[in-house]
Amino acid sequence: MTTYYVEGSPSSRIDIPPYSSPDSVASLVISQGLIQEVGATASDLTVTSDGQDIVIESPGGHTTRLVPLHPAPLPAGFMGRSPTMQAIAYASSGIGVYHGYRRNNSLGWGLWWGLLGFMFPIIVPAVALAQGLGKPKARPNPRSRSRRRR
């Protein structure tokens, strides 16, 4: 849904579904009471668009322009992150790649840790440090098992 308001009257708002036909837009405008002409029907109105705005002309020559309300812009940076947080995410990703590759001796695990480091830039370095940053994973030695004696 895109919310529009009548140009010159920001308090009069209307929600229009995407890809609406001109007839359905005209019906919505009439049902909301946004057309000044009495007795106008949806078939009487001419609905055009000039890119973003919707222009509705009635047979009496009255023109109504609907202007979209724009959402607030996202903060600057990749994925809505500030430049500082973006730098931290890239550094965390690098730490994740290093730790995942060294710990498991596998490029796949390195890439996985790097992706997680980018998505969770605070948690992944903390876990990597707790596991001993780049220290290989301890694997049990199958020969060191002692057999039970009965």
Secondary structure as GFF3:
##gff-version 3
##sequence-region A 1 150
A	DSSP	beta_strand	2	6	.	.	.	ID=ss1
A	DSSP	beta_strand	9	16	.	.	.	ID=ss2
A	DSSP	alpha_helix	22	32	.	.	.	ID=ss3
A	DSSP	three_ten_helix	42	44	.	.	.	ID=ss4
A	DSSP	beta_strand	46	49	.	.	.	ID=ss5
A	DSSP	beta_strand	54	57	.	.	.	ID=ss6
A	DSSP	beta_strand	63	68	.	.	.	ID=ss7
A	DSSP	three_ten_helix	78	80	.	.	.	ID=ss8
A	DSSP	alpha_helix	83	104	.	.	.	ID=ss9
A	DSSP	alpha_helix	107	119	.	.	.	ID=ss10
A	DSSP	alpha_helix	123	130	.	.	.	ID=ss11
A	DSSP	three_ten_helix	142	144	.	.	.	ID=ss12
###
